[in-house]
């Protein structure tokens, strides 16, 4: 993915003792994007806004809140998480890389 006309925030967003790390971008139009890494483990995230999570490398399993169905995602695939909800992401091995776009 190539991003044009964005401002990058140099300080990282660090979660779960460094097991999930991202950097924030803001588009000229105000859209928010994060680029991140998820190390092996199982983590839960709450969502204020709706999100599209594009997996760019690695593999993960995701369970959306209010769902018992677990989906598997790898490079080239994505999942959408609804606003005011959340999801659990699990990486069993390696590093999963992602691009999160916050949806209007």
C-alpha positions as CSV (number, residue, x, y, z in Angstrom):
1,X,0.0,0.0,0.0
2,X,1.2,3.5,-0.8
3,X,-0.1,6.5,1.1
4,X,0.1,10.0,-0.3
5,X,-0.7,13.3,1.4
6,X,-0.4,11.9,5.0
7,X,1.1,13.1,8.2
8,X,2.9,10.5,10.3
9,X,3.0,10.5,14.1
10,X,6.6,9.6,15.1
11,X,5.7,8.2,18.5
12,X,4.5,4.6,18.5
13,X,1.2,3.4,20.0
14,X,2.3,0.5,22.2
15,X,-0.1,-2.1,23.7
16,X,0.2,-5.2,25.7
17,X,3.8,-4.7,26.9
18,X,5.0,-4.1,23.4
19,X,3.4,-7.1,21.8
20,X,1.2,-4.9,19.6
21,X,2.8,-1.7,18.1
22,X,1.4,0.8,15.6
23,X,2.2,4.2,14.1
24,X,-0.6,6.6,13.2
25,X,-1.1,8.4,9.9
26,X,-3.6,11.2,9.2
27,X,-4.7,11.9,5.6
28,X,-5.1,15.4,4.2
29,X,-8.9,14.7,4.3
30,X,-8.7,13.8,8.0
31,X,-8.9,10.0,7.7
32,X,-7.1,8.1,10.3
33,X,-4.9,5.1,9.5
34,X,-2.5,3.0,11.7
35,X,0.2,0.7,10.5
36,X,1.1,-2.0,12.9
37,X,2.6,-5.3,14.1
38,X,1.1,-8.0,16.3
39,X,3.5,-10.5,17.9
40,X,2.4,-13.9,19.0
41,X,-0.4,-13.9,21.6
42,X,-4.1,-13.2,22.1
43,X,-5.3,-9.6,22.5
44,X,-8.7,-7.8,22.7
45,X,-9.4,-4.4,21.3
46,X,-12.4,-2.2,21.7
47,X,-13.6,-0.1,18.7
48,X,-15.0,3.4,19.0
49,X,-15.2,3.8,15.2
50,X,-15.7,1.2,12.6
51,X,-12.4,-0.2,11.3
52,X,-11.1,-2.1,8.3
53,X,-8.1,-4.3,9.1
54,X,-6.0,-5.2,6.1
55,X,-3.5,-7.9,6.8
56,X,-0.3,-7.2,4.9
57,X,2.0,-10.0,6.2
58,X,1.6,-13.0,8.5
59,X,-1.5,-14.7,9.7
60,X,-4.0,-14.1,12.5
61,X,-7.3,-15.4,13.9
62,X,-10.0,-12.9,14.7
63,X,-13.3,-13.2,16.7
64,X,-15.6,-10.2,16.6
65,X,-17.4,-9.3,19.8
66,X,-20.9,-10.8,19.8
67,X,-19.7,-13.6,17.6
68,X,-18.5,-17.1,18.3
69,X,-17.2,-17.6,14.8
70,X,-13.4,-17.3,14.4
71,X,-12.0,-16.1,11.1
72,X,-8.5,-16.7,9.8
73,X,-6.8,-13.9,7.9
74,X,-3.5,-13.7,6.1
75,X,-1.7,-11.3,3.8
76,X,-4.0,-9.9,1.2
77,X,-7.2,-10.4,3.2
78,X,-9.1,-8.1,5.6
79,X,-11.9,-8.0,8.1
80,X,-14.2,-5.2,9.2
81,X,-14.9,-4.4,12.9
82,X,-18.1,-2.5,13.7
83,X,-18.1,0.8,15.7
84,X,-18.7,0.6,19.5
85,X,-17.8,-3.0,19.6
86,X,-14.5,-4.9,19.6
87,X,-12.5,-7.9,18.5
88,X,-10.0,-10.5,19.7
89,X,-7.0,-11.1,17.5
90,X,-4.6,-14.1,18.0
91,X,-1.3,-14.6,16.4
92,X,0.1,-18.1,16.9
93,X,3.5,-17.7,15.3
94,X,5.6,-15.1,13.5
95,X,4.5,-11.5,13.3
96,X,1.2,-10.3,11.8
97,X,1.4,-6.9,10.1
98,X,-1.7,-4.8,9.3
99,X,-3.1,-1.5,8.1
100,X,-6.1,-0.3,10.0
101,X,-8.3,2.3,8.3
102,X,-10.9,4.0,10.5
103,X,-14.1,4.1,8.6
104,X,-16.6,7.1,8.6
